Amino acid sequence: MKQFISFVIKETRHILRDKRTMLILFGMPVVMMLLFGFAISTDVRNVRTVIVLSSVDHQTQQKVEALGANEYFDILYKVNTPAEAELLIRRQKADIAIVFGQDFASKRSDIQVITDGADPNMAQMYANYATQILQQSKMNNPISAKLLFNPQMRSCYNFVPGIMGMLMMLICAMMTSISIVREKERGTMEVLLVSPIRPLMIIIAKAVPYLMLAFLILAAILLISKFILLVPIAGSLFWIVVVSGIYIMVALSLGLLISTVAKTQLVALLASAMMLMLPSILLSGMMFPVESMPVILQYVSAIMPPRYYISAMRKLLIMGVGIDKVMHEVCVLSLMAVVLLSAALLKFNKRLD
Amino acid sequence: MTLKYLIQKEFLQIRRNAFIPRLIFIFPIMIMCVMPWVMNMEIKNIVVDVVDNDHSTLSSQLVHRIEASDYFIFHGEGPSYAQAMNDVESSKADIILEIPPHFERDMKRGEHPKVLIAANAVNGTKGNMGNAYLSSIVSQHMAEAAMSGGSIKTTAESAVSVLYLYNKNLNYKLFMIPSLMAILVMLMCGFLPALNIVGEKESGTIEAINVTPVRKVDFILAKLIPYWLIALVVMTVCFVLAWLVYGITSAGNLGLVYLLSMLLAFIFSGFGLVISNYNDTMQQAVFVMWFMVVCLMLLSGLFTPVRSMPHWAYLTTYVNPMHYFIDAVRTVFVRGGDFGCIAHQVLALSVIAVLMNAWAVYSYRKNS
């Protein structure tokens, strides 16, 4: 046991002494959280609006004022013809145009909302918001709408679980595999293997500091999201930590598996970047919803561990549901952990023979 | 004249490398063929749970209407709101529609029964759009019912119609393809030159160049020109694939798109050299480059609109070449703008390009 602990201390010193690794380990989570939390948002605001109005009357004035008073729309231009508005949109001076028909009040003509379809999602959102405001005058709207879990529709509610999934993968899998392969590359692995401690223990001792680090970073992420991004932790903290623990085990096993296969640091780096990072960003539903992908890619994403973790975290962290609702994800993750860990250990033992 | 030989040397090196010539052709093809399917933030397949407390003709007509809509996937009718909520919490459904008791009776009497729509808004865009679509179906249905019943005097309310310019079918690929072009040019022209010079440093061959009378400018130009040509090849591959695979062609002048991408290639190749001049190992260079690239990409409006950013983040877009590029390329490629529309962005990109390459030449030191 004493030997084991001294190995863990040795590994911890390795990490602490490498300035660049430390910077990546702690700088990246903070930068990513701040970037995704604040800067990357699909919130509707500051929409540059053009009003196309041929004649001013009381009714149009009312509608324009309603739009202008709204926090989402900035009325920047007033022009006479739709063609002028189109030119403004094409020149990227405006995002949306509201066209009032001629003699709007007397003839009861229609309103046309013209938006820039270059960004389809935002175009639809702008149009929805504008339509809602323009129709507000209608009495007794028969529908009461409720946006569950995220009434202000802030995009960081969606991104925080995604970043957690990506960072855990990065830290546990990539860093562990690189650190083991580095020892192999430099030949220091041989030195470790002739020490009295059992080879399996060496590998476990290598994983332990990264395990602790992962929990530290998990705590940092949760604190940043709660106190800086103001994302509430709706579910039980205990289960969040437990599920994260299972996911960290999956990531560590993947890292071990890569390290048994890779011969050089560059290969380990490329393998973890290509096989883990890219798919975990692109196919896990972090930014791009899985259900919008073609079926074949949905099957590929079904074997991505981050997909289940991110989905579980969305439920536990944001929606605040009980653990019984995430049983499916937890089971899949546990299964993956068992399979990957045993594969990594088997592979490792073979290598020593 | 030395420049000619230096460029010849670079091309020989690129050609003899087993990896790079393949990368130049295969990488764009892979990105263009797979990524538009993956990077799709289009909202579809929203799963609806209906709680029908009325069980009348009118309410079941409404349910059929939702079932028939190709925007929604009808999950089922739940017995109670709590049951439906349970489905939402375990992600089996995304949106709940609750029809109140006596819905039909109240409609006939001319009262205003309240229909409840509750959407899971963890993904704000999805929640909002699902809500808006379902609302429009419900209110249309109710308006028709009221009209046919004649119970409500049709108040002459002006209808609002929506027109989506430039992209009538709201095809998300049309939004993503210019972004992918930008990413490709950035990766090809940013990473390859950086790795090239650092590679020479690591293998020590840069010393051999440093002792020759080759001028700094010539050396840097010889390093950059091959990558500008590669950018041209990559862009051409992109255009052809966009046309063949997705049937998407440029709405504006293709020459302008080439001009913009050449400017972007100038900037990022210069940027790659600057990074390689300040770093000594490949690993270092890759990490620094990767970090910068991710920040530039996320803050540029490639995926999310820059107008939604907070003010401090919006200010960074004034020095972000990616932002000018994507703005201008969408204006030409999607909106069909002419040179007058993008003059401002072309100017900004040119200034950044000149500064970046001047910095690359300046920061390159022959003496270590």
Interface residues (C-beta under 8 A of the other chain):
Chain A: R20 I24 V31 L35 F36 F38 A39 I40 S41 T42 D43 V44 R45 N46 V47 R48 E86 I89 R90 R91 Q92 D95 G101 F104 R108 S109 D110 I111 Q112 V113 I114 T115 D116 G117 A118 D119 P120 N121 M122 A123 Q124 M125 A127 N128 A130 T131 Q132 L134 Q135 S137 K138 N140 N141 P142 I143 S144 A145 K146 L147 L148 F149 N150 P151 M153 R154 S155 Y157 N158 Q265 L266 L269 L282 L283 M287 F288 P289 E291 S292 M293 P294 L297 S311 R314 K315 I318 M319 V321 K325 V326 H328
Chain B: M35 W37 V38 M39 N40 M41 E42 I43 K44 N45 V88 E89 S90 S91 H112 P113 K114 V115 L116 I117 A118 A119 N120 A121 V122 N123 G124 T125 K126 G127 N128 M129 N131 A132 S135 V138 S139 M142 T155 A156 E157 S158 A159 V160 S161 V162 L163 Y164 L165 Y166 N167 K168 L170 N171 Y172 L174 F175 M282 Q283 Q284 F287 C295 L298 L299 F303 T304 P305 R307 S308 M309 P310 A313 D327 R330 T331 V334 R335 G336 G337 G340 C341
